[in-house]
Structures are given as C-alpha cells and as structure tokens.
Amino acid sequence: MRIIDKVYIDGSFVTPKGSETADLYNPSTEEKIGTVRLGGIEDAHEAIAAAKRAFPAFSRTTKAERVEMLKRLNAAVAARVSDLTQAMALEYGAPQTFTRFAIPHAASSFLTMAKVLEDYDFERQMGRARVVMQPSGVAAAITPWNSNIGFITSKLATAIAAGTTIVIKPSEMSATQTQILTECLHEAGLPKGVFNIVNGFGSIVGAELSRHPDIAKVTFTGSTAVGREILRSAADTFKRVTLELGGKGPNIILDDADLDVTIPAVLRMGFINSGQACIAGTRILVPSHRLDEVLARLKQEIETFKIGAPDDPDAMIGPMVSQKQYDRVQSYIELGTRQGACLLTGGLGRPAGLERGWFTKLTIFTHVNNQMRIAREEIFGPVLSVISYRDEDEAVSIANDTPYGLQAYLHGTDVARMQALADRLESGRVVVNGAPHEPLAPFGGFKQSGIGREYGVFGLEAFLEPKAVIAS
C-alpha cells in the first residue's frame, strides 16, 4: 500500500495543508493500492507565490541556460523509464504496447523542445519596430489521467523553453506516476519555484489556478465540459488559455483503400490508448459499396486485438481507468443498442476470461447514423461506430458534422487525393495512412476540441507575448 503525502512547492517536497485524501486503485484488479493526500486552496496559493517569486530571474535566463535545463530534465526522466513504466502499468493499466511508446516519448519531449528553442529567434525586425517575444507570466497546467507523464513533461518543457515558471495540477488518480516523475524532475536541479506540482481535485486546486490573478496563462488537457469552466474562470483576469479538449475523430476509409493495410490501421487508431484518447478515430466512415467487405474484415481483424493486464506482453488493450469510467462506457454501449444501432462485435460486460478489472469488450456498432449520440459524444472507451457514405463529398460532410475537430484519419492509396481531402476536413490534425506522431507539428483542435495549439513553435509561442519597440 503506497501512501503519497507530499506535494512539490518551491523546490521541496512538503506536506500539503489540505487534509482530504483520495484512494488509488489498480484498474486491472480493482484493488486499492494506496492513498494520496490532496492539496487545497492554501497549497495552490503557496505554489503560485513560489512561481511568482521565481519568475523575474527565470524569465531573464538565456536560451543556452534553458536548453541545458531541458537536457538535464530529459536525462533525469530517461534514467527512470523502468520505474515510470511500472507505475503507469500499475495505476493506469496501460499495456506494454502503449508504455513502450508513451514513457520514452515523455522523456524526449524535453529534447524536442530544446531543439525548437535552439532554432527560435525571440527578436525580429518589422519595419522600424523591434519585436520581442517575452514570457507571458506565471503559467498553470492542469493535466488528465490518460497519459499523465507525457502531459506533464510536454507542458513543463514548453514553459521552460519560454522562460515561464509554472504550477502543475495533475490528476489525483495518477498520484503514483506523478510522485516518481516529480522525483525525476527534482533531480534535474532547476532553480526553486520554477516548477511546482500540487495534487488536488480539479474543482478545488484546478479552479483556483484558473481564477487566481497571479496566473497569466492556463494550459489544460481534458474534457470539453471542464475546459468550458476554465475558460469562464480565466475570462475575469483575461488569462491566456490553451485548451486541448475532446474529440470524435473520423476514421475515413476511401474507396481505393487496400484493406490488408487499412483495417489494422483503422482499429489501431480507433482503440489507441485502450480507447481512452481524445485523438481516437471512433467514427469509421466506409464507402457504401464496400460496406459488407469492410465489416467482415473488421470483425475478423478485431480478434487479433487482445485485451489484458499490463503483465501480458500480447495485450494491446488495457482496462478502463476506474469504475466510473467503466460504467460510463457500459452506459454508451447500452444507449447505442437502444437507439437502433446493431452490434457487429462486443457489447455489455467484461471480455471472456477477465472476471476482475475494469475491462470492457471491444465494441463496434453498425447501422449508425451520424445523429446518434454514440456518433456525436465522446465515449472515451473502445467503442467504434461504422457509418456508410455514398461519395467523397458525403464523407467530408459526415466527418465535419461534429462539434469536435481534433484529429482525423484518412486511409487510401492516392496520396494526392488524400492531401486534397485533408484540406477539406475541419480538424487540427489529419493523419494519412497511420503516419507516426510528429512532435514538431502543432497539436490542438477546431471547434469544441479546444483553443490554441501545443508542440513545436506553435506551442512555444502560446507561452509568449509579442512586444513592439518602435524607434524613429
């Protein structure tokens, strides 16, 4: 049983003033594995004050100094990849197929941002004006549970590159992962107050960060509903806000697609991170004249996607993170059937042979129209909807008929055609034929998938303000 009773403020692990606790669980077994003591409003205030004290000196550090800090952070996290992997497996249930990418990628985010920083010019001449990009002020980051380590490292890396101090409020459900990661970050030896990490409920610590006048910038990854509340709170003090929110990604199979390649890729994109991903391609759009063929191949291929605990090296899909999330997914499966969709595979309950743990069956619905709730609302679990279309124009219309616009997928053989189609999709990213992640490309969404962009130069400039110095 692990007891986590410290937060990280002003360069030290300290006991929070808050007295509330939250239980931690292993989602693969449903067993309680520990507790975390949560910070409260007073802890948030102390963390903000520490970041504010550190900001003047840190904002004046040189690019070279910050590049060196980023390299130290990378080395410190990379040194404990094994410990971080074990924590993510225990506390989140992530299969090895996910942790093999997620943990090294989290460490590498510091090096990626160091490269961006090395190449970035903070001053440029525009006519008679000298334009200087300077840090916007103390930042706050509020991060979710579905890739806890990666979200913390990527947001911290960007803040460091910008010369901004930061207070981070991670999900209380990820406290074990956060504890080990914070130990790594502490080893990097950054100046006190540059980063502060406070476990706590979003409704308490997160809300205080969103409204506190000494916070100039909020970066949040999570649900659209919470993002809306953060935006409202931030409005009173005109905070700069980056919101990466929900998604309902179209996974478009074109009529010239090679199904031997496409069907496995469609399912990988649909079930990414056990379906607990805002970028998941959960709406599979299929040409009507190839529908029967595609359905048969989907049903066949899904049998190769094994569900299991992280200690099973063949498992590709893990459990839902909590009982609450399991119940949410089950309710949507029931809803889909009630609204007239048909099950191609999956359904209610646990998969055969998995009697414990918050595992859910891999589920694909057919006879879905784009107005059904299972096609419009983010389920955040391994539940996919197949929607047929007549022609290319209808495919684009269906893909764009959503309140979201985070990440879309195209599968086919004509690259020029897919590039032209990508330009018609209302989506922050379009992935062609399962292309790998590009950390330098901007990431964020259209419509209710968010505001602003992360990663690369776009992410860096989201922490900066342009100042024009005009001389005669």
MOURLIN-V588039 format. One record per run of one state. SS is the DSSP state (hx for helix, st for strand, lp for the rest). FROM is the first residue (numbers start at 1). TO is the last residue. If there is no record, write none. Layout:
ss from to
SS FROM TO
SS FROM TO
//
This chain:
ss from to
lp 1 1
st 2 4
lp 5 6
st 7 9
lp 10 11
st 12 14
lp 15 20
st 21 26
lp 27 30
st 31 37
lp 38 40
hx 41 59
lp 60 62
hx 63 78
lp 79 80
hx 81 92
lp 93 95
hx 96 119
lp 120 122
st 123 126
lp 127 128
st 129 135
lp 136 138
st 139 142
lp 143 147
hx 148 162
lp 163 165
st 166 169
lp 170 171
hx 172 187
lp 188 194
st 195 197
lp 198 201
hx 202 211
lp 212 216
st 217 221
lp 222 223
hx 224 235
lp 236 239
st 240 244
lp 245 249
st 250 253
lp 254 258
hx 259 270
lp 271 271
hx 272 275
lp 276 282
st 283 287
hx 288 304
lp 305 306
st 307 307
lp 308 316
st 317 317
lp 318 322
hx 323 338
lp 339 341
st 342 345
lp 346 362
st 363 366
lp 367 372
hx 373 376
lp 377 382
st 383 389
lp 390 391
hx 392 400
lp 401 406
st 407 411
lp 412 414
hx 415 422
lp 423 428
st 429 432
lp 433 442
st 443 443
lp 444 446
hx 447 449
st 450 451
lp 452 453
st 454 454
lp 455 455
hx 456 461
lp 462 463
st 464 470
lp 471 472
//
